[in-house]
Every structure is written in C-alpha cells, then in structure tokens.
Amino acid sequence: MSHDNTVMSQLLKMLPRHEFERLAKDHHSGRSFRKASRWSQLVTMMVAQLSGRSSLRDIVDNMGAQEHKLYHLGTTKLSKSTLSRINDDKPYTLYEALFGKLLARCKGVVPGHDFRFKNPLYSLDATTIDLCLSVFPWAEFRTTKGAVKLHVGLNHAGYLPEFVNVTDGKTHDMTEGRKIDFPKGSIVAVDKAYNDYEWYKQLSDKGIFFVTRLKSNAKYRVVDRNEVLKSKGLTSDQVIEFTGFQTSKKCPIKLRRIGYRDEETGKHYVYLTNNFKLCAKTIADIYKSRWQVELFFKWIKQNLKIKSFVGTSKNAVLTQIWIAMCVYLLIAYLRFQSKLTKSMQQIIRLLQLNLFEKRDLLPLLRGEPIKQAPPDIYQASLF
C-alpha cells in the first residue's frame, strides 16, 4: 500500500517540532514573521542540501514544483526574496544549537569505535572552504582570496563530528584546538599542525592522551627503551625527554617515541604520545585511523552544499554550513537507529532520488520492494 507521507516528511519527524520552536524563540532577533518561519527556512534549506540545489532560484523552483506535497512538511513555499532575507538576517546560532541537540540524540544510539580499548577516541583537524573575496569581502584570507575554516573533533564512535566550530580562514588550527574540552581519559590523534609542546603538557595534566608525529628537528634524549616486534613494522619504542631550551620548559615530562615502517608504502613514521599503557602497534594504528577525519571532510564536501553558497553575508554562509552539519547528523542517526548496513553515501543517494515520494522510509532504505495493493475482485469481474 502506498504511504500517505513523503520520505522527507518521515525524515523531519526525527526533529521534534516543539523543541525546534523553542530554540527558534531563543535565537530570534528583529521583527516577527508574517507568513514565513524558521521552520520553513530549515525545511527549504534541508531539501536544498539533500537534493543538491545550488542557487536560490533553483531552490525556490524545486519547492514550487512540490508545492502540493509541502503540507505534510508543515511548511509553505518561500519566495526567493524572503528566503534570502531570512538567511541574511536571522541568527545562524539557531542551527548551531540544533546541531547540539541532534548530536546528543545520536550519541545515545551510536556504536563504539573499532579498537579494543574503552577510551573515547578523537581525531582533530580543520579544512579550509574557499570563497571569492570580491563576493565575500568579510572573509578575507589572503590578498585575492577569501575563506572560512571548519574545525572538527571527530569522535570515532560512529564518526560523529562532536566538536565543531567555523572561523575565518586566518585562524590557526591550534588556536581552536586549545579551546576544545575533551573528556578525561580520551585519546586525541592530531597531525603536525597541532604541534604545541605546552598544549601537550596541558593535555597530560588533564588526564587526556594524545598521539601525533614527532618533528624531525626535535631535540631529546632517550631515557629508556622497550623491546619491539619488528615483524609488525615497529622500529623503536622509547621513553624520551626534551632537551631543547624552550621545549624542555614548555613540556618537562617524559613522553613516548615510537618508530614504525608502513609495509604498504615503505615510509617510516615517528610518533609521539603520552600513553605508556597501549602497545606500540596500537599507537601506530591510532594515528593511521586519524585519516577518518579527512574522509569526513571529503564526504561532506562531495555530498552536501558547503562549497557553493546561496547567500553572500557571513550569517547566510554560516547558516548553510550549520544546516549541512545537521543534515549529516540526521542521516547518521537514521543509520544508527535503524541498524542499516548501507553506507552514508548509499543512504543519501536513496534520499535524493525519493525525497518527495510517498514511501515507507525504512523499507526504502532496506531495499524492500514496494507492496502493491491487492486487486479489486469486483473491478476485475467487469472485464
């Protein structure tokens, strides 16, 4: 039997309307709406994200073509000027707060990471989103180039972007990294962009472990050596102390230096960590898993609209980015809650093709055939 509600309508049911309206009230500024609403803005921009629309006219025309199906979404068609005005004027902080609500819900159903240890595992990194400086003059980055930077602390339990912030392109990765309050006992994998010996000491004092790569010009002395299994690619496992004049003052603690040669590429890596309990091969695998945050950036740039923007103001750009992050969490929650074996890529493709179809959402994602209504025996008897 055909379903009464569209796939998009069922997807929106994962966003309790009363919670959204409460957030919208808290993050409202300026004059009250006459016909439009923040809910209409959210629905319209979510449809734009899921259907890959690239301009205001494209978004409005797409919603207009589905106008007879908007009732079940609790929204109406917005005009181009109205949508542009809301994106420019109404605070993006609403969707930043909505992201926090969705994240808390996802963490309730998320699976664990792939390692045996119980410590929370994070990868920290940032990606630059290029903008045209003549169109986005507020996003000055270089002489002829504009940009914003997306900073993400990715939780490997479900690969959720647990810590997210958007800054101007000039903000250094380390500046935002210092602000993140990781849970005690967690392990944080970072690349050389986060090389800060004073920060390493602060993390150690808080009971937080880090795994990074040691700079080639670092000055240190070996305090102790541990045996390694060369059959696993390990070349060294040492306890070290920094001897550089400034470095030894900023980080006056013993750390662990691990050498590892990748069998596939033949490259040799030297890792630095303050974790002395995990085996050396696990430390190497933790840093290798840091690549998941790079895959996260690649996924959102390929599948969501965060590289081309439908507004030019800073508020419009941040609104679009935060709504894209909310869409990512909705898809992740759908995958975790329904225990689907399909990848995030497969799910978003199915949603794009069936967004306004009247089908049951979960059977659609599971690949179940459409159930046909039984034939009318009285109708059949007429032929």
Rosetta blueprint (number, residue, H / E / L):
1 M L
2 S L
3 H L
4 D L
5 N L
6 T L
7 V H
8 M H
9 S H
10 Q H
11 L H
12 L H
13 K L
14 M L
15 L L
16 P L
17 R H
18 H H
19 E H
20 F H
21 E H
22 R H
23 L H
24 A H
25 K H
26 D H
27 H L
28 H L
29 S L
30 G L
31 R L
32 S L
33 F L
34 R L
35 K L
36 A L
37 S L
38 R H
39 W H
40 S H
41 Q H
42 L H
43 V H
44 T H
45 M H
46 M H
47 V H
48 A H
49 Q H
50 L H
51 S H
52 G L
53 R L
54 S L
55 S L
56 L H
57 R H
58 D H
59 I H
60 V H
61 D H
62 N H
63 M H
64 G H
65 A H
66 Q L
67 E H
68 H H
69 K H
70 L L
71 Y H
72 H H
73 L H
74 G L
75 T L
76 T L
77 K L
78 L L
79 S L
80 K H
81 S H
82 T H
83 L H
84 S H
85 R H
86 I H
87 N H
88 D H
89 D H
90 K L
91 P L
92 Y L
93 T H
94 L H
95 Y H
96 E H
97 A H
98 L H
99 F H
100 G H
101 K H
102 L H
103 L H
104 A H
105 R H
106 C H
107 K H
108 G L
109 V L
110 V L
111 P L
112 G L
113 H L
114 D L
115 F L
116 R L
117 F L
118 K L
119 N L
120 P L
121 L E
122 Y E
123 S E
124 L E
125 D E
126 A E
127 T E
128 T E
129 I E
130 D E
131 L E
132 C L
133 L L
134 S L
135 V L
136 F L
137 P H
138 W H
139 A H
140 E E
141 F E
142 R E
143 T L
144 T L
145 K E
146 G E
147 A E
148 V E
149 K E
150 L E
151 H E
152 V E
153 G E
154 L E
155 N E
156 H L
157 A L
158 G L
159 Y L
160 L E
161 P E
162 E E
163 F E
164 V E
165 N E
166 V E
167 T E
168 D E
169 G L
170 K L
171 T L
172 H L
173 D H
174 M H
175 T H
176 E H
177 G H
178 R L
179 K L
180 I L
181 D L
182 F L
183 P L
184 K L
185 G L
186 S L
187 I E
188 V E
189 A E
190 V L
191 D L
192 K H
193 A H
194 Y H
195 N L
196 D L
197 Y H
198 E H
199 W H
200 Y H
201 K H
202 Q H
203 L H
204 S H
205 D H
206 K L
207 G L
208 I L
209 F E
210 F E
211 V E
212 T E
213 R E
214 L L
215 K L
216 S L
217 N L
218 A L
219 K L
220 Y E
221 R E
222 V E
223 V E
224 D E
225 R E
226 N L
227 E L
228 V L
229 L L
230 K H
231 S H
232 K H
233 G L
234 L E
235 T E
236 S E
237 D E
238 Q E
239 V E
240 I E
241 E E
242 F E
243 T L
244 G L
245 F H
246 Q H
247 T H
248 S H
249 K H
250 K H
251 C L
252 P L
253 I L
254 K L
255 L E
256 R E
257 R E
258 I E
259 G E
260 Y E
261 R E
262 D L
263 E L
264 E L
265 T L
266 G L
267 K L
268 H E
269 Y E
270 V E
271 Y E
272 L E
273 T E
274 N L
275 N L
276 F L
277 K L
278 L L
279 C L
280 A H
281 K H
282 T H
283 I H
284 A H
285 D H
286 I H
287 Y H
288 K H
289 S H
290 R L
291 W H
292 Q H
293 V H
294 E H
295 L H
296 F H
297 F H
298 K H
299 W H
300 I H
301 K H
302 Q H
303 N H
304 L L
305 K L
306 I L
307 K L
308 S L
309 F L
310 V L
311 G L
312 T L
313 S L
314 K H
315 N H
316 A H
317 V H
318 L H
319 T H
320 Q H
321 I H
322 W H
323 I H
324 A H
325 M H
326 C H
327 V H
328 Y H
329 L H
330 L H
331 I H
332 A H
333 Y H
334 L H
335 R H
336 F H
337 Q H
338 S H
339 K L
340 L L
341 T L
342 K L
343 S L
344 M H
345 Q H
346 Q H
347 I H
348 I H
349 R H
350 L H
351 L H
352 Q H
353 L H
354 N H
355 L L
356 F L
357 E L
358 K L
359 R L
360 D L
361 L H
362 L H
363 P H
364 L H
365 L H
366 R H
367 G L
368 E L
369 P L
370 I L
371 K L
372 Q L
373 A L
374 P L
375 P L
376 D L
377 I H
378 Y H
379 Q H
380 A H
381 S L
382 L L
383 F L
